[in-house]
Amino acid sequence: MITVDSAADIAPAATKDLAVFGAHLVRSDDFSSLTGVSRDEWAEFSAHWEALHRDPYMTDGGTYRYRRYGQFELETESGELTWLPHGPYRQEADVNKLHGGVDRYYEPLTEPFVGGPVLRRVLTSLAGIFSGVEGTRKWNVKVTPIRTVATKERAGEPTPEGRHQDGVTFITSLMIGRANVTGGESTVYTQDGDLLVTTTLSEPGDILLGDDRSTLHAVSAVRPEDDGEQGHRDVLIMAFTAL
């Protein structure tokens, strides 16, 4: 992977790594510099994860995942972001063997979540990187804030389907916050099974980018660091599909 030496190198380095390897890790300080999101703004943004609803579609019987969902169209050059009418989230069974093949109806994103400055800055910054790889100027973006809860009785599984793809063009996982958890190691593999990236997203603003067409990704279970208290891992998953 490419080392970033200055703020001006962040987007070009990500674009090159995605084109060559299919994955790129951006650490919090660099992504904050790219997006213009301050530490205080990350903290304010994280409050939206307190308003997520339990995912009722967990076929493993788990009650450890909370989420909302929405989708947008985004024009890279103009930065125009259009919030699309709410509808079901769907992945086909050949993409998601655990939860695919059904329409999943989640609570929509909230107005404050969408209308604040952070989401727009994050999405437009990522679109610039992905358009540099793909040449596409218009994107469908599926946005899913997720909280994975861990208790003494049961670990939380950020990716209960295991190593997988999402059936999109580019997939991202943005760290929002962790509290009283261990684990949650993110890995990215080639389709032949070669390991490309292994990292633990830990600071708000750490983000892992992947070309979903050529790679697979997974996250290990999270468990409470202090098993007398519940822990959680909060991320924002953004799936970009070229239009």
N, C-alpha and C positions, 0 to 999 in steps of 0.2 A: 504494500500500500504506500501511497505517496505521503511524504511528510510536508506539513504546511508550515511555511516560514513566516508568512505575513498574512494580514487580513485579506489582501488582494488575491491570495493564492487559494482561499477556501473553496470557492465555487469551481474554479478550474481543476483543482485537485480532485474534488468529488466527481466531476464530469469525466475526467480521465480514468479514474479507478473504476467507475461504473462501466465505462466502455470497454476497458481491458479485462477487468476481473469479475465484474458483476456485483460488487459490493463496496461500500465505503463507510467508515466510522468517522463522525464529526463529534469532537468533544465539546462540552458545554460552553467554554469560553469562546471557542471559534464559532459555534452556531449562534451564540448570543451576539457576537460581533457581526455576523452575516445578516441576522434578522433585525438587529436593533432592539432586541428584547432584554430588558434589564433584570437583575436578580429580583428586585421587588415585583416586577411584572410577572415573572415566573411564579412567584409566591402567590400573587393575587389570582393568577390563572388557575392554580392548583385547587382553589376553593370550589371550582365547578365539579370536582370529582366527589364532593360530598353529596351531590344531588343525583348520582347515578342510581339506576334501578337494577334489581337482581335479574340476571339472565335466566329465563325460564326454559331454555332450550337445551340444557346440558344433558346429553344422553347418558353420561356417566353418573348421573344423579347428583352431581356436584352443586353446591349452593355457594360456591366461593367466588363467582364472577359477577360483576356489576358493570353496566354499560348504558350508553345511549348511542344514537346513530343518526347520521344525516349525510346528504351528498350535494355536491356543487359542480358547476361548470366554471372553468377558469381559463381565461385568455392570458397567455404568457406576456405578450407584448404590451397590452393595455393594462394588465393587472385587474381586469374586470372579473369580479367574483359573484356568481349567481347561485343563491341558495335554492335548490330544487324542491318541488313539492315532496312531502314526506311519503315514503313507501316502504315496503318490506326489504330486508336485507336477504340476499340469496347467493349461495354458492352451489354449484352443481356437485353431485356425489363423486364425480371423478376428480374433483379438486379437493373437496373436504369430505373424506370418507366417514367422519364422525358426525358432522352436523349438516352435510350437504343434501341437496335435493328437496329442500322444503323452504317455503317463505317464512322468514323469522321477523316478527313484528316487535321492534324495540321502541321505547320511548324516544321522541325526537330530541335533537339538540335544543338547548334553550336560547332565547333571544340574547341574553347577556353573554353567553358563551360565543355565539356567532358574531355579535355586534361589537365586542371588544377589540382592541388593537392586535392582540397576540396572534389569533388564528389567521387573520389576513396576512400578517407579515411572514408567518411560518409557511403558509401555502404558496404565496407568491415567490418566496425565496427558493423553495423546493422546485416549483415549476420551472424557474430559470435554469436550475441544474439539469433537470430531466429533459428540458427542451434542447439543451446543449448536447445531450447524448443522442436523442431520438430525432430532433428536427421538428417534432410536433409542436404546434403553438396553441393547441386547445386540448384541455384535459377534463375528464370526469374524475372527480375526487370523492371517494368514500371516506368519511371521517368517523372514527369510533373511539371515544374515550372509554378506557377500560380500567377497572380496579380489580385486582386479584387478591383475595383475602386468604390469610393463612392462620390457622388455629393449632392448638396443641393436638386436637383430635384429627385434624385433616390438613395436609399440605394444600397449597393453592397451585393450580396448573395453568400457567399463562398460555400454553399451547397443548391442550389435552389431546389434540389430533396428532401430536408428534411432529416429526420433520415433514414440512409441507410447502406447497405453493398456494397462492391465493387467486390465481387466474386473472391477474392484472398485468400492467406493464412494469410499474415500479411500486415497491412496498416499503414503508418506513415505520420505525418504532421510535417514538420520542419519549424519553424519560421525563416524567412530571414530578414524581417523588416516591420515596421508599420510607417505610416506618416499621421498625422492629421486624425486619425479615433478613434472612440469609438466602443464598441461592439466586435464582433468576439469571443464570448465565445464558447469554444469547450466542447462538452459533449460526453461521451461514456456510452452506456446502455447494459445491458444483453438483450438477445432475449425476456425475459419476461417483459422488460421495467424498470428494476431496474437500478437506476443511479449508475454508477461506478466511473466516473471521471467528474468533472467540473472544467475548468481552462481557463484562457485567456493567450495564448501564446503571450509573449510580447518582449522578448529579443532574438536577433539573436543566434540561437543554442538551444533554447527551442524546445523540440520535444515530441510528443505524439505518443505512439506505441499501436497498437491494434491487437488482434487476430480477423481477419475479419470473421472467421467461427463462432465465438460464440458471437460477439458483434455487435452493430450498433453505428454509430457516426453521429454527426451533428455539424454545426457551425452557430451561430446566425449572423444576418445581421451586416454590418459595416456602420456607418454613419460619416460624417465629424464632427470633434470636433469643428472646425471653419467653419461654413457653407458658408463662403465667398471663401473658397479654396477647391479644390479637394483633397481627401485623398485616400490612398490605403493600402492594406494588402498583403504582399508578402510571399508566402510559397512554399516549395518544397514537393510535394506529391510523395512518393515512395511506390510502391505496389509490395510485394514479393510473388511469387507463387512457391511452392516447385516443383522441377522437379525430 
